[in-house]
Amino acid sequence: MSKELEGKVAIITGAAEGLGKRHALQLASMGASVVVNDVGGTLEGEGEDTSKAQAVVDEIEAAGGSAVTHHGDVSDWSAAEGMIQHAVDSFGGLDILINNAGIMRDQTIFNISEKDFDDVVRVHLKGHFAPTKFACNYWRAKSKAAGSPVFGRIVATSSEAFLFGSPGQPNYAAAKGGITAFTMGVAQLMLKYGVTANVVLPRARTRMTMSGPTAAIFEKPAEGFDNFDPANCIPLFAYLCTERAARVSGQVFIAWGKEIKALHSPRPLETWNTEEAWTVDAVHQALAPHYEKAEPVLDGFTMPQG
């Protein structure tokens, strides 16, 4: 494995299991020193188990790499600030932040509780925002002190749930939409400091996708290529952390199987104009012929199949 990230320091949130663990092992194998952040809770965000993050550190060290644990809650303001400082204190700096931590509590709008909405949005969206804020503060100060751009990489983990609408996940889908919009703004702001920020929407078999109604879709096939193997997504995340990706920023990617797809910003599909000021009747006359024939869903957004 190329040591392309030799001398770099990476923080990966939610790195004790699933995709986060794979990110940690991948970046460590490429030479990065890694802060393995995870509280070790359940999929629903309950409880703590610090041994899970330590097990990842042990695996990295056994392979000759360098890693430390951090058990703070990513959505906690002081813990997020402390996470950045922990990287600096442990390895002398910070170069990469992969925001991956998240929980899941699926319910439709009829049954979801206020707490289940708030907690999922807090862990996903604020859990991306807080570490990113303090990482950006660090890189801006470093850039100003150097008088030149620095090396900084942010990779956010979103989901196609915010594209599909995901009716059984109003909390999760909303948070993932927010993550995407937030990271795009960070990309624009941090460009002058040498910091890139991108979003990846992985289609992968994880403990999140293997729970609830999506489980059957992500089942491992009995034979043939496994499109939903999490390993298929990891190279894109890793590439976005390298020097070679310096010109890739403000992008949203879908990664799965043997495919990487770039998304474009929303753009008008239909336009209606009027010679006079709009009235309710005029709006109806313009829109009705189009929507009377349209399906009551977003065209093209169907759950991907293996």
N, C-alpha and C positions, 0 to 999 in steps of 0.2 A: 504494500500500500504506500502510495506517495505521501511524503511528509509535508504536503503543501501548506499545512497550517502550523508548522513548527514555530514555536514562540508565540502563538496566538492564545488568547484566553477566552473561553466561551462559558456563558451561563445558559443552561437549558432548564426551563421550568417544567414541572410535571415529568421529571426524567427518571423516575423509579421503575416505570413500567411502560409497555406499549411503544408508541412512536417515540416518546421522549427518551426512553432507554436506548432505543436504536440510534437516535441522534447523538446521544452521549458517547456510545461506543464507536460510532462512525467518526465523529470529530476527533476523538482521542486517538483513533487509529491513524488519523491524518496528521497527528503531532500536536494537537491543541491540548492545553490544560483545561479541565472541565470542572465547573461548579454544578453539581447534581442537586437541583432544587426539587424537593417534594415533601409534603407533609405525611405522605403514606396513607391517605384516607381511602375510603371506599369509592366506588363509581359515583355514589350519591353525595360524596363529600363528607361522610361521617367518619369520625375517629382519626387516630394518628398511629403511624408505625414507622419510626425512624430507621428501622433495620432495612427497609426496602431500598432507600437511597444509599445506605452504606454498602449494601450488596453490589450495587452498580459500581461504586467507587472501588470496592475490592476487586471486581472483575477487570476494571480498567488498569488498576495497579498491577494485577497479576500478569497482564499483557505488556507491562513495561511503561504504561502511561501515567499521567498525573491527574489526580482528581480529589475534590473535597466535597463534602455534603453541605447543604443548607436546607433547613427544615421550616423556614418561615412561610407564612401564608402570602401568596403572590398578590392578593388584593389588599393586604394590610400596608398602609403607607410607610410606616417605619421599617417593617420587615423588608419591603421592596428596596428601600434606600440602603438598608443594611446588607442586602444581597449583593448590590453593586460594590459596596465597600469591602465585603468579604472576598470578592474576586480580586480586588486591588491588593488587599492585605495578604492574601494567600499566594498570588502569582504575579503581582506587580502591575496589574492593569486590567483592562477589559477591551475586547475587540469584537465579540460576537454575542448576540442575544437571540436565542430561539424561544419565542413564547409558545408554549405548548400546553400548559396546565389547564384542566377543565373538569367539570363534573356534569352529570346528567340527571335530570328529574323530569321525565316526559309525562305530560298530561295535555289534554285538549283545553281550549279556553274555558269550557264549561266546568272543568274539575280542578284546574290548577290553582294552587294556593298563592297568596301574596309572598309567602316565604320562599316557595319553590321558584317563583319568578325572580325574586330579588337575589337569591343565593346563586342561581345559575348565571345571571347577568353579572353579578359581582365577581365571581371567580373567573369567568371567561373575559368579559370586557374590561372591568377594572383590573383584573389580573394580567391583562396585556398592557393597559395604560400605565399602571404604577411602575413596574420595572423599566418600561420604555422611557418614562419621564426621567428617571434618575440616571439611566444609561446615557440619554441625550444630554443631560446636564454635564455628565462626566466628559463626553466627547467634545462638547462645545468648549468647556474650560480648557481641555487639552489642546484643541485646535487654536484657541486664542493665545495660549502660552507659547505654542510653537510658531505662531504666525503663518500657519499653512494648514491645509486639510489633513485629516488623520484617517486611519483605517477604522471603519466601524460598519458592522453588519447587523441588521435586524431582520428576522424572518418570523412572520406571524402565521399562526395556524387558524384558518377559517374552515368553512364547510359549505358544501352546496345546499345545505339546508336553507340558507338565506336566499338562494335562488329559486328553489322549488316551492318555498313558502312553508313546507313542512308543518301541516296543520296540527300534528300531535306534539310539536315542539315550539310553542310560541316564545318561550324563554330562550332556548338554545339558538333558534333561528335569528331572533332579534339581536342576540349578543354577537353572533357571527357576522351579521350585517354591519354592526357597529365596529367590530374589529377591522373589517375591510376598509371602511370609510376612515377610521382613525389612522390606520397605518398609511393610507395614501397621503393624508395630510402631513404625517411625519416625514415621509419620503421627500416631499417638496421642501419642507423646512430645513431638513438636515443635509440636503445635497451640497450646499456650499461648504460644509464642514468635512466632506469626504465620506459621509455615512449613507449607506443605501438602506432601503426598507422595502420589503416585498411580502406578498401574501401567497400562501400555498393552501389549496383546498385538496387534501388528500382523500382518495377513495381507497380505504384500506380496512382490513379486518382487525379491529381493535375491540377492547371491552365495551366501548361506546356503541359501535356499529353491530356488535354481536348481542346486543340487548334490544328488546322491543321488536317492532314490526319489520325492521331492516335485517334481522338476523339471517333469515333464509337467503337473502340476496348475497350475503357475504360468506356463505358456507364455502369451505375449501373443496375444490373439485376432486373427484376420485382420481382423475388423470388429466394430463395436459397442463398447459401453462396456467399458473395461478394468478389471475389478474388482480386479486385483492390481497396478495401477499404484501404486508407493510414494507418489505424490503424494496419494492418497486418505487416507492415514493422517496426514499431516503437520499438517493444521489442528487435530486434536484435541491433539496434543502441544503445539502453539503456544498454543492456548487455555488449557491447563492451566498455562502459564507467565505468564498475565496477571493483572492485578488483578481482573478480572471473575470469575475462578475462585477467589476467596478462600474460598468456602464449599464447594468441592469438594476433599475430602481423604479419604484412606483408601479410595479407590475402585479397582476393577479393570475396565478397559474392553477390549473387542475392537473393533478398527477395521479396516474394509476396504470396498472398493467405495463404495456409497452408504449404508452402515450403521455405526452405533456402537451397541454393546451393552454394558450394564453387568452384571457378574456379582455374585452375592450370595455371602455366606459359606456354607460347607458347612452343611447342616441335615439333620436326620434324615428319611429317607424311609420307613423302617419301624421300628416299635417293638414289642418283645415283652416281656411281663411274666409273672411267675410268683408264685403264692401262697406257695410255699416257696423255700428257697435253691436256686439253679440246680445241676443235675447234668448230666453229659455227656448222658445219655439225654433229659433234659428239653430241653436245648438242641437236640438233634437233632429231637425232636418238634415244636418250635416253628419251627425254621428250614427243615427239609427240605421241607415242602410249598411253600414260597415258592421256594427255590433249585433245586428239581428241575425247575421249569418255566422258569427264567430262563436267558438266554443267558450264556455265560461271559465277558462283556465288560461294561463300564459302559454302561448304557442311554443312548442319545442321543449318545454320543461317537463320531462318525465323521468322517473327514477331510473338510473342506469342499470343495465343488466350485465351479469358476468359473461 
